[in-house]
Amino acid sequence: MESFDFSQYQNRTSESVAQIVRGETALESILELLQQVADDAETHIEQHPGDRSMIDCGPGCSSCCVVNVSTLLPEGFAIARYLNQQGEESVQQAAQRLDKLWCEVRGLDDDDRMFVRRPCAFLDAQGCCSIYPVRPLLCRSITSTAAENCHDALTGKILGEETTVLMHQFQHDLYETLFIVFSTGLEQLGVDGRSFELAGLIRYLLRHPEAEGEWLAGRHLTWQDIY
């Protein structure tokens, strides 16, 4: 298999976002494209010669789900919509978990967030991701060949120790590239392409369904909005 051309992939994805026509259907097109590039990424990963059979990640493996996750606004809209499709009771439960978590982690940098070790609000009782089909790109980027190494690495980082975690490097690089170029494409489209911490963003979006239209109209969120 030929080496993957990240530069070409970056340009193609960014242009796809930037070429979306502004209007009432723009958000639908952006969300469709977001799902498409995530699906395409999985195809590229499967076709890549890197061995995924050694990856130890699976349902209930959630050691890494105690970190800040940078989330783009379209990713946030997709998650909020997914939660709303589950029904009012599910939305209320998610909102309560988000309120509790956000009170504990808002304003914390990455190291401090790992230190307090508060799990993601979207983990269920079995430690599985309840928003897995629409999870953020950066969540998709992380893998490990040994689940216990993830736990040791996070614990060691708190103690000032470094532990190597082997991962699928191509998968990591591909999703991080997608995150960056999707953000760039959104800025070229003329909307807010910045990212926000997952819990704070979804908490805000569930409370403010009008945020979708405001974002398309060019409004930029502020820290005060999320806080």
C-alpha positions in Angstrom: 0.0 0.0 0.0 1.3 3.5 -0.9 2.1 5.9 2.0 -0.9 8.0 3.0 -0.8 11.6 1.7 -1.8 13.6 4.8 -1.3 16.9 3.0 -3.7 16.0 0.2 -6.1 14.6 2.7 -5.9 17.8 4.7 -6.5 20.0 1.7 -9.4 18.0 0.4 -11.3 17.9 3.7 -10.8 21.5 4.5 -12.0 22.5 1.0 -15.1 20.3 1.5 -16.1 22.2 4.6 -15.3 25.6 3.1 -17.4 24.9 0.0 -20.6 24.3 1.9 -23.2 26.9 0.9 -24.3 29.2 3.8 -28.0 29.0 4.5 -30.7 27.2 6.4 -29.4 23.8 5.3 -25.7 24.6 6.0 -25.6 22.9 9.5 -27.2 19.8 8.1 -24.5 19.6 5.4 -21.8 20.2 7.9 -23.1 17.5 10.2 -23.4 15.1 7.3 -19.8 15.8 6.2 -18.6 15.4 9.8 -20.1 11.9 9.9 -18.8 11.1 6.5 -15.2 12.0 7.2 -15.4 10.0 10.5 -16.7 7.0 8.6 -14.1 7.5 5.8 -11.4 7.7 8.4 -12.4 4.2 9.7 -12.1 2.9 6.1 -8.6 4.4 5.8 -7.5 2.9 9.1 -8.8 -0.5 8.1 -6.9 -0.3 4.8 -3.7 0.9 6.5 -1.0 -1.8 7.1 -0.8 -1.0 10.8 -1.9 -3.9 12.9 -5.1 -3.0 14.9 -5.4 -6.6 16.2 -3.1 -5.6 19.1 -5.4 -2.7 20.2 -6.8 -3.5 23.7 -9.5 -0.9 23.7 -13.1 -2.1 24.0 -16.5 -1.6 25.8 -16.0 -0.7 29.4 -12.3 0.3 29.0 -12.5 3.9 30.1 -9.2 4.7 31.8 -8.6 7.6 29.4 -12.1 9.0 29.9 -10.9 11.4 32.7 -9.2 14.0 30.5 -10.3 17.2 28.9 -11.6 16.6 25.3 -11.5 19.5 22.9 -14.7 19.5 20.9 -15.7 21.5 17.9 -19.2 23.1 17.8 -20.6 20.9 15.0 -19.4 17.9 17.1 -21.3 19.4 20.0 -24.4 19.9 17.9 -24.3 16.3 16.8 -24.0 15.1 20.4 -26.8 17.3 21.6 -29.1 16.1 18.9 -28.2 12.5 19.6 -29.1 13.0 23.3 -32.4 14.7 22.4 -33.3 11.7 20.2 -33.0 9.4 23.3 -36.0 11.2 24.9 -36.5 13.8 27.6 -35.6 11.5 30.5 -32.2 10.7 29.0 -31.6 14.4 28.3 -32.4 15.3 31.9 -30.1 12.6 33.2 -27.3 13.7 31.0 -27.9 17.3 32.0 -27.6 16.4 35.7 -24.4 14.5 35.2 -23.0 17.4 33.1 -23.9 19.9 35.8 -22.1 17.9 38.5 -19.0 17.2 36.4 -18.7 20.8 35.1 -18.8 22.2 38.7 -15.8 19.9 39.4 -13.7 20.4 36.3 -14.5 23.8 34.8 -11.3 25.9 34.4 -9.0 23.0 35.1 -6.1 22.6 32.7 -5.2 19.2 31.3 -2.9 18.1 34.1 -5.3 19.3 36.9 -8.2 17.5 35.1 -6.3 14.2 35.2 -5.4 14.8 38.8 -9.0 15.0 40.0 -9.8 11.9 37.9 -13.5 12.7 37.3 -14.9 10.4 34.6 -16.7 11.6 31.5 -20.4 12.4 32.1 -21.2 10.1 29.1 -20.0 6.9 30.6 -22.7 4.5 31.6 -22.8 2.2 34.6 -20.6 -0.3 32.8 -18.0 2.2 31.8 -19.2 2.3 28.1 -19.6 5.4 26.0 -23.3 6.4 25.8 -22.6 8.7 22.8 -20.3 6.3 21.0 -21.8 6.9 17.4 -21.2 10.7 17.7 -18.2 10.8 20.0 -15.7 13.6 19.2 -12.9 13.1 16.7 -10.2 13.3 19.4 -11.9 10.6 21.4 -11.7 8.4 18.3 -7.9 9.1 18.0 -6.8 7.4 21.2 -6.0 3.7 21.3 -3.8 1.5 23.4 -2.3 -1.9 23.2 -2.7 -2.5 26.9 -5.6 -1.0 29.0 -3.6 -1.2 32.3 -0.8 0.9 30.7 -3.3 3.7 30.2 -4.2 3.7 33.9 -0.5 3.5 34.9 0.4 6.4 32.5 -2.3 8.7 33.9 -1.4 7.8 37.5 2.3 8.3 36.7 1.8 11.7 35.1 0.1 12.9 38.3 3.2 11.8 40.2 5.6 13.3 37.6 6.5 10.0 36.0 6.3 9.2 32.3 4.9 5.9 31.1 4.9 5.0 27.5 1.5 4.0 26.0 1.7 2.2 22.6 -1.1 3.2 20.3 -2.1 2.9 16.6 -0.1 5.9 15.4 -1.9 6.2 12.0 -5.3 6.3 13.7 -4.1 9.0 16.1 -2.6 11.1 13.3 -5.5 10.7 11.0 -8.2 11.9 13.5 -6.0 14.7 14.8 -5.5 15.9 11.2 -9.3 15.7 10.7 -9.9 17.8 13.8 -7.4 20.5 12.7 -8.6 20.7 9.1 -12.3 20.6 10.0 -11.6 23.6 12.3 -9.8 25.4 9.5 -12.6 24.7 7.1 -15.2 26.1 9.5 -13.2 29.3 9.8 -13.0 29.6 6.0 -16.8 29.1 5.9 -17.1 32.1 8.2 -18.3 30.4 11.4 -16.6 29.7 14.8 -14.1 26.9 14.3 -12.7 26.9 17.8 -13.1 24.0 20.2 -14.4 23.8 23.8 -14.2 21.3 26.6 -16.7 18.5 25.9 -18.7 18.7 29.2 -19.0 22.4 29.3 -20.0 22.7 25.6 -22.7 20.0 25.7 -24.1 21.4 29.0 -24.4 24.8 27.3 -26.0 23.4 24.1 -28.6 21.4 25.9 -29.6 24.6 27.7 -29.5 26.7 24.5 -31.0 25.0 21.5 -31.0 28.3 19.7 -27.2 28.1 19.6 -27.3 26.3 16.3 -28.8 29.2 14.5 -26.7 31.8 16.3 -23.5 29.9 15.3 -24.5 29.9 11.6 -25.2 33.6 11.9 -21.6 34.1 13.0 -21.9 34.3 16.8 -18.8 33.3 18.7 -19.2 31.7 22.1 -17.3 33.2 25.0 -15.9 31.6 28.2 -18.7 33.4 30.1 -21.3 31.5 28.0 -19.8 28.1 28.8 -19.0 28.9 32.4 
